Amino acid sequence: MAKKKVVLAYSGGLDTACILKDLQLRGYDVIAYVADVGQQEDMDEIAERARTTGASKVFVENLQREFVTEFIFPAIAGNAVYENRYLLGTSLARPVIARRQVEIALDEGAQAVAHGATGKGNDQVRFELAFAALAPSLEIIAPWKEREFLNRFQGRKDLLAFAEEHGIQVEATAAKPYSSDENLMHRSYEAGMLEDPAAVPPEDMYKLTRALEDTPDEPTDLTIHYQDAIPVRVVCPGEGVDLTDPVELFDYLNDKGGIHGIGRIDIVENRFVGIKSRGVYETPAGTILHAAIRDLEGIAMDREVLRLRDMLSPRFAEIIYNGFWFSPEMDFIQAAFRQSERLITGEVHLRLFKGNVVCRGRSSASSLYDQELSSMDVAGGYDQEDARGFIRINALRLRAHKLILRKAGENGVD
């Protein structure tokens, strides 16, 4: 009888390496799937480790372009910021990873998909909700929620012993003081010493951004061009840079933002599963692009459309964070946002310096800004006498409220 096929999201780390072998020992035909979303790792080496551990096939998929264009750029355009601070780097990577995993599983005739996310975190939710939305017929194997697996592997020591027993090559042999995850959007750090919310992260932990005292004393000036709220070009005349490829321009902004110490945050956030979690994040390019598009919206987006969009933006961020990218509510909100982003086209001139993103000017062919109308020196078609009636009408409810308070006081009502 043919073995049951499972496609495992494989990172090459200790957890997924042991899970691969464990699934094989259970009798599964394990297909390893390695998603390249911009992490700085040797993909060929990871693939070879998967084969050595027992994978019957290994898929290494470069998802960087679709990650940037289909997930990162729309999230930034929609002002997706979770709990007013987190720019959703990990949250945005999971749906693009899960989508390709499902495609491989269906193409290979697999009956199941598997992941190595823990039962305490957000990633288990993001992966499994995506699997359910995209291919509900697939079985989901999540070892870190299985009692037998949990009893067998109660800590890193047990995993290392299992790896040694089965000749599994793993890079680390001792616990780090924290764990990290990287993709094009950001690098995150959590667990270990960072579980104490008062602990100061060591400076050598950071990989993408410099400490402010180590940043250049000269700024970098550049211009970002937008078409319908999506960045389409980055120009830095001082460096002879002119980029239009989405991955290349994002990489460039990551590099320049990191050099200038842009994009570090240290927060305690609320996980979807109900646990508070301390996370430290580096998001250089994302921070720059958030600042730039918000500035361009000021000149090119209608006031009431902007207000409505910003009412929905926190919900948009929650949808992403909680793992509902492939959902009816996401389809609805993205359709509305695409409409709001039409004609948000133009250029924003930025200065990057000492952790700051300074907007130094902006222009747009679809600008709603009228210089004469805004000027204090010319009438510009605005009759100032009209303001008297405008104020009188807006004051009606304030006058009525004051009268009610006065009457209540006369009647002895507190």
Residue pairs with C-beta under 8 A, 6 or more apart in sequence:
2 29
3 27
3 28
3 29
4 27
4 28
4 29
4 111
4 112
5 28
5 29
5 31
5 105
5 108
5 109
5 110
5 111
5 112
6 23
6 28
6 29
6 30
6 31
6 110
6 111
6 112
6 113
6 114
6 139
6 141
7 31
7 33
7 101
7 104
7 105
7 108
7 110
7 112
7 113
7 114
8 16
8 19
8 20
8 23
8 30
8 31
8 32
8 33
8 55
8 113
8 114
8 115
8 116
9 16
9 33
9 35
9 97
9 98
9 101
9 113
9 114
9 115
9 116
9 127
10 16
10 17
10 20
10 32
10 33
10 34
10 46
10 50
10 55
10 58
11 34
11 46
11 116
12 34
12 41
12 45
12 46
12 49
12 50
12 171
13 116
13 170
13 171
13 172
14 156
14 159
14 160
14 163
14 170
14 172
15 116
15 144
15 159
16 116
17 49
17 50
17 53
17 163
17 168
17 169
17 170
18 153
18 159
18 162
18 163
18 168
19 114
19 116
19 143
20 30
20 32
20 50
20 53
20 54
20 55
21 53
21 54
21 162
21 163
21 166
21 168
22 143
22 149
22 162
23 30
23 114
23 141
23 143
24 30
24 53
24 54
28 112
29 56
30 54
30 55
30 56
31 55
31 56
31 57
31 58
31 59
31 104
31 105
31 108
31 110
32 47
32 50
32 51
32 55
32 57
32 58
32 59
33 58
33 59
33 61
33 100
33 101
33 104
34 43
34 46
34 47
34 50
34 58
34 59
34 60
34 61
35 61
35 63
35 96
35 97
35 100
35 101
36 43
36 60
36 61
36 62
36 63
36 64
37 63
37 64
37 67
37 93
37 96
37 97
37 183
37 184
38 64
38 67
38 182
38 183
38 184
38 185
39 181
39 182
39 183
40 182
43 60
44 60
46 60
47 58
47 60
49 169
50 58
51 58
52 168
52 169
53 166
53 168
53 169
57 108
59 104
61 100
61 104
63 96
63 97
63 100
64 184
64 247
65 246
65 247
66 96
67 92
67 93
67 96
67 183
67 184
67 185
68 184
68 246
68 247
68 250
69 230
69 246
70 96
71 92
71 93
71 95
71 96
71 325
72 92
72 184
72 185
72 250
72 286
73 230
73 231
73 246
73 289
74 230
74 334
74 337
75 88
75 92
75 316
75 320
76 87
76 286
76 289
76 290
76 293
77 229
77 230
77 293
77 337
77 341
77 344
78 309
78 313
78 316
78 333
78 334
78 337
79 290
79 294
79 309
79 310
79 313
79 316
80 87
80 88
80 313
80 316
80 317
80 320
81 87
81 88
81 290
81 313
81 314
81 317
82 88
82 91
82 269
82 317
82 318
82 320
82 321
83 267
83 269
83 270
83 317
85 265
85 267
85 269
86 265
86 267
86 269
86 279
86 281
86 321
87 185
87 186
87 281
87 283
87 286
87 287
87 290
88 185
88 317
88 320
88 321
89 183
89 185
89 186
89 187
89 188
89 281
89 283
89 286
90 122
90 123
90 181
90 183
90 186
90 188
91 122
91 126
91 320
91 321
91 323
92 185
92 320
93 183
93 185
94 123
94 126
94 127
94 130
94 323
94 325
95 126
95 130
95 323
95 325
95 326
97 127
98 126
98 127
98 130
98 131
98 134
99 130
99 134
99 326
101 113
101 131
102 113
102 130
102 131
102 134
102 135
102 138
104 110
105 112
105 113
105 135
105 138
106 135
106 138
110 138
111 138
111 139
112 138
112 139
112 140
112 141
113 131
113 135
113 138
113 139
113 140
113 141
114 140
114 141
114 142
114 143
115 123
115 124
115 127
115 128
115 140
115 141
115 142
116 143
116 144
117 123
117 124
117 127
117 142
117 144
118 124
118 144
119 142
119 144
119 145
120 271
120 273
120 275
121 271
121 273
121 277
122 271
122 272
122 273
122 321
122 322
122 323
124 142
124 144
124 145
125 272
125 273
125 322
125 323
126 322
126 323
126 325
127 323
128 140
128 142
128 323
129 323
129 324
129 326
129 327
130 323
130 325
130 326
131 138
131 140
132 140
133 326
133 327
134 326
143 149
144 150
152 158
152 162
153 159
153 162
156 175
160 170
160 173
162 168
163 170
175 192
176 192
177 192
177 193
177 202
178 189
178 190
178 191
178 192
178 193
178 194
178 201
178 205
179 189
179 190
179 191
179 192
180 187
180 188
180 189
180 190
180 207
181 187
181 188
182 188
182 207
184 247
184 250
184 251
184 254
184 285
185 283
185 285
185 286
186 208
186 263
186 281
186 282
186 283
186 286
187 207
187 208
187 281
187 282
188 279
188 280
188 281
189 201
189 205
189 279
189 280
189 281
190 277
190 278
190 279
190 280
193 199
194 201
194 278
194 279
194 280
195 278
196 278
197 268
197 278
201 266
201 280
203 211
205 280
206 264
206 282
207 282
208 254
208 258
208 263
208 282
208 284
209 257
209 258
209 261
209 262
209 263
209 264
209 282
209 284
210 258
210 259
210 260
210 261
211 261
212 261
212 354
212 355
214 261
215 259
215 260
215 261
215 353
215 354
215 355
216 259
216 260
219 260
219 351
219 352
219 353
220 236
220 238
220 239
220 256
220 259
220 260
220 351
220 352
220 353
221 236
221 237
221 238
221 349
221 350
221 351
221 352
221 360
222 234
222 235
222 236
222 241
222 256
222 349
222 350
222 352
223 234
223 235
223 236
223 347
223 348
223 349
223 350
224 231
224 233
224 234
224 288
224 289
224 292
224 347
224 348
224 350
225 231
225 232
225 233
225 234
225 235
225 346
225 347
226 232
226 292
226 293
226 296
226 344
226 345
226 346
226 347
226 348
227 345
228 341
228 342
228 343
228 344
228 345
229 293
229 296
229 297
229 341
229 344
230 341
231 246
231 249
231 289
231 292
231 293
232 244
233 242
233 243
233 244
233 249
234 241
234 242
234 243
234 249
234 252
234 253
235 241
235 242
235 243
236 242
236 252
236 256
241 252
243 249
243 252
250 285
251 285
253 284
253 285
253 288
253 289
254 284
254 285
255 284
256 284
256 288
256 352
257 263
257 284
257 285
257 287
257 288
257 352
257 357
258 282
258 284
260 352
260 353
260 354
260 355
260 356
261 354
261 355
262 284
262 287
262 288
262 352
262 355
262 356
262 357
263 281
263 282
263 283
263 284
263 285
263 286
263 287
263 288
264 280
264 281
264 282
264 355
265 280
265 281
265 283
266 278
266 279
266 280
266 281
267 278
267 279
267 280
267 281
268 276
268 277
268 278
268 279
269 276
269 277
269 278
269 279
270 276
270 277
271 277
272 321
272 322
272 323
287 357
288 350
288 352
288 357
291 350
291 357
291 359
292 348
292 350
292 357
292 359
293 344
293 348
295 348
295 359
295 362
296 344
296 346
296 348
296 362
296 364
297 306
297 344
298 362
299 346
299 362
299 363
299 364
299 367
299 368
299 369
300 343
300 344
300 345
300 346
300 364
300 366
300 367
300 368
301 309
301 340
301 344
301 368
302 368
305 340
306 340
308 340
309 336
309 337
309 340
312 333
312 336
312 337
315 333
316 333
316 337
319 325
319 327
319 329
319 330
319 333
324 330
343 366
344 364
344 366
345 364
345 365
345 366
346 362
346 363
346 364
346 365
346 366
346 367
347 362
347 363
347 364
348 359
348 361
348 362
349 359
349 360
349 361
349 362
350 357
350 358
350 359
350 360
351 357
351 358
351 360
352 358
370 380
372 378
372 380
372 381
373 380
373 381
373 382
374 380
